[in-house]
Amino acid sequence: MNYADLQKEVEKNLEQQIKRVFSDAIDNDGDFDIEADYDTHTRINDVVEKIGLEVCGMHIRQSEFIVEFEFGEKFLSIPNFPLRECHISLQNDGNYYLTLYVDSLSSSWWFGMTDVMHNFKEVNSETATQILNDMNKVIEFNYLSI
């Protein structure tokens, strides 16, 4: 598998895991209201911490709500790990808050990894491939341990 395909696979796997923990939260507690406040920050953090992520910021625009996550200890223990953040962008209806339903996890959602200081671009392809393979192992371990 080439480097670009491997990166897409890692992003897809991590996105699926984030959707899975949100889906579990919705199944257990009902619809998930999201606003730009401390309570929402804490609730989202509680949901994603089991997969090795921590909420580090939220941004809201009229058309989207962005939640930023820092990679936690499980990911940071990967040798030469250069990434610090990933994020989800949720489609907003213009009201500056939104409610996640199970259906909205597949229709109004975008995921991306953030290379804040462009550190990942500086890593040679062999090291980058190893990092991505290690990320997949962490993601798989998290999946099995939930």
C-alpha positions as CSV (number, residue, x, y, z in Angstrom):
1,M,0.0,0.0,0.0
2,N,1.4,3.4,-0.9
3,Y,1.8,6.2,1.6
4,A,-1.2,8.3,0.4
5,D,-3.5,5.3,0.5
6,L,-2.2,4.4,4.0
7,Q,-2.9,7.9,5.2
8,K,-6.5,7.8,3.9
9,E,-7.0,4.4,5.6
10,V,-5.8,5.8,8.9
11,E,-8.0,8.8,8.6
12,K,-11.0,6.6,7.7
13,N,-10.3,4.3,10.6
14,L,-10.0,7.1,13.1
15,E,-13.1,8.8,11.7
16,Q,-15.1,5.5,12.0
17,Q,-13.9,5.2,15.6
18,I,-15.0,8.7,16.5
19,K,-18.4,8.1,14.9
20,R,-18.7,4.8,16.8
21,V,-18.2,6.4,20.2
22,F,-20.6,9.2,19.4
23,S,-23.1,6.6,18.1
24,D,-22.7,4.7,21.4
25,A,-23.3,7.9,23.4
26,I,-26.4,8.7,21.3
27,D,-27.7,5.1,21.8
28,N,-27.1,5.3,25.6
29,D,-28.2,8.9,26.3
30,G,-30.3,10.1,23.3
31,D,-29.6,12.9,20.9
32,F,-26.3,14.8,21.5
33,D,-26.8,18.5,21.8
34,I,-23.7,20.5,20.8
35,E,-23.1,24.2,21.8
36,A,-20.0,26.2,22.4
37,D,-19.8,25.8,26.1
38,Y,-17.9,24.1,28.9
39,D,-20.6,21.4,29.4
40,T,-20.4,20.4,25.8
41,H,-16.6,20.4,25.8
42,T,-16.7,18.1,28.8
43,R,-19.3,15.8,27.4
44,I,-17.5,15.4,24.1
45,N,-14.2,14.9,25.9
46,D,-15.8,12.1,28.0
47,V,-16.9,10.4,24.7
48,V,-13.6,10.6,22.9
49,E,-11.1,10.0,25.7
50,K,-11.6,6.2,25.5
51,I,-10.1,6.3,22.0
52,G,-7.1,8.4,22.9
53,L,-8.3,11.9,22.0
54,E,-8.9,15.0,24.1
55,V,-11.0,18.1,23.2
56,C,-8.7,21.1,22.8
57,G,-11.0,23.6,21.1
58,M,-14.4,24.3,19.5
59,H,-15.2,26.8,16.8
60,I,-18.6,27.7,15.6
61,R,-19.7,29.4,12.4
62,Q,-23.1,29.8,10.9
63,S,-22.7,26.9,8.6
64,E,-20.4,24.5,10.6
65,F,-19.3,23.5,14.1
66,I,-15.7,22.4,14.4
67,V,-14.4,20.3,17.4
68,E,-10.6,20.0,17.6
69,F,-9.0,17.1,19.4
70,E,-5.4,16.6,20.6
71,F,-3.9,13.1,20.2
72,G,-3.5,11.6,23.7
73,E,-0.8,9.5,25.3
74,K,-1.5,6.4,23.3
75,F,-0.7,8.2,20.0
76,L,2.0,10.4,21.4
77,S,3.9,7.3,22.5
78,I,4.4,6.4,18.8
79,P,8.1,7.0,17.9
80,N,8.6,10.2,15.9
81,F,4.8,11.0,16.1
82,P,4.6,14.5,14.5
83,L,0.8,15.2,14.5
84,R,-0.9,17.0,17.4
85,E,-4.5,17.4,16.4
86,C,-7.4,16.2,14.4
87,H,-10.9,17.6,14.0
88,I,-14.4,17.0,13.0
89,S,-16.6,19.5,11.2
90,L,-20.3,19.2,11.6
91,Q,-22.8,20.9,9.3
92,N,-24.8,23.5,11.2
93,D,-28.2,24.9,10.2
94,G,-27.3,28.5,11.1
95,N,-28.5,28.5,14.7
96,Y,-25.0,28.3,16.3
97,Y,-25.8,25.0,17.9
98,L,-26.7,21.6,16.7
99,T,-28.0,18.2,17.7
100,L,-26.3,15.0,16.6
101,Y,-28.6,12.1,15.7
102,V,-27.4,8.7,14.6
103,D,-28.3,9.7,11.0
104,S,-26.3,12.9,11.1
105,L,-23.1,10.9,11.8
106,S,-23.1,9.8,8.2
107,S,-24.5,12.8,6.4
108,S,-23.3,16.1,7.9
109,W,-19.8,15.1,9.1
110,W,-16.2,15.8,7.9
111,F,-13.0,14.5,9.6
112,G,-9.4,15.6,9.1
113,M,-6.0,15.3,10.7
114,T,-4.3,18.7,11.4
115,D,-0.5,19.0,10.7
116,V,-0.3,22.3,12.7
117,M,3.4,23.0,12.2
118,H,3.7,21.0,9.0
119,N,5.9,18.5,11.0
120,F,4.4,15.5,9.2
121,K,5.4,16.9,5.8
122,E,9.0,17.0,7.1
123,V,9.1,13.3,7.9
124,N,10.6,11.0,5.3
125,S,8.2,8.6,3.6
126,E,9.6,5.5,5.4
127,T,9.2,7.0,8.8
128,A,5.8,8.4,7.8
129,T,4.7,5.0,6.7
130,Q,5.8,3.5,10.0
131,I,4.0,6.2,12.0
132,L,0.8,5.6,10.0
133,N,1.0,1.8,10.5
134,D,1.5,2.4,14.3
135,M,-1.5,4.7,14.3
136,N,-3.6,2.0,12.8
137,K,-2.4,-0.4,15.5
138,V,-3.4,2.1,18.2
139,I,-6.8,2.6,16.5
140,E,-7.3,-1.1,16.3
141,F,-6.3,-1.6,20.0
142,N,-8.7,1.2,21.0
143,Y,-11.5,-0.5,19.0
144,L,-10.9,-3.8,20.7
145,S,-10.7,-2.3,24.1
146,I,-14.0,-0.4,24.1
